[in-house]
């Protein structure tokens, strides 16, 4: 009995010590926590979605999900081939060019009307608090923080490891002028040494006027947050980015809901909408859109062009690695919407609506 209790105590102590490592971040406290408590989106000790949003769908249990993950994973969830990619020289871009460059999953760089934006950068080779799990697919890890120029605005959608990467954020510190994030996420950034004066932290439905014809609106998403056992202590968000010449929807992770139509009515039409397209499953359909819902969300937003992300770099779901891209193109045969599909590192010219992209995933195993 004493040996058994000793083992249990050792496990608890080891887990506690492990979770205190810096990469897990820090829960909001002090004045930040008091501000959070005043948010209309914070109730019963946690942030809430606009609609009732269970973690798992009806009839699904954590046991069944774990069983599927460990014993029923799709054999093609991780590619055996190297993913095709290229590399754009971001350090020497013409400042007059309006471009987007995708780094895989939900990380991308944009230079628009002379300002540089970076969204949810994960450039460490893994989407995990430890480097040996959730590793990037072969060929996808083309960029490091050293390849990035000075960033005017770093936008973080939420604090999950595949969107807020500790190692990447640390290395970017000298290059980032300003960070925009949702309530609570600033606690992680301050804990990691960022100057609080550089952090703009907002609730949903607030505006950040950046001057010179630039503004950012924080708008709802349907998801959750957390880097440890306690969830939903930081808010998740999407963004509407207005520049002097472009209107862009920067979608964080989200299940489908009424908020897309509301955003479309208020801010649309959009020159480009960037929507998550991957890591979905019927078991968690309330927090990630299913393939048949993505084009509907784009129509709700009144999108002129669609860029599907959240795929092709990490294995976080149960589907084949290329299924999200295959299905969105198949579903679009009846919708005829304009979808852009750059490979990782390929330069997207934001002002060229006729630019063509290959279906680069075809033939990759």
Buried (B, 14 or more C-beta within 10 A) or exposed (E): EEEEEEEEEEEEEEEEEEEEEEBBBBBBEEEBBEBBEEBEBBEEEBBBBBEEBEEBBEEBEEEEBEEBBEEEBBEBBBBEEEBBBEEBEBEEBEEEEBBBBBBBBBBBBBBBBBBBBBBBBBBBBBBBBEEEEBBBBEBBBBBEBEBBBEBBBBBBBBBBBBBBBBBBBBBBBEBBEBBBBBBBBBBBBBBBEBEEEBBBBBBBBBEBEBEEEBBBBBBBBBBBBBBEEEEBBBBBBBBBBBBEEBBBBBBBBBBBBEBBBBBBEEBBEBBBBBBBBBBBBEBBBBBBBBBEBBBBBBBBBBBBBBBBBBBBBBBBBBBBBBBBBBBBBEBBEEEEBEBBBBBBBBBBEBEEEEBEEEEBBEEBE
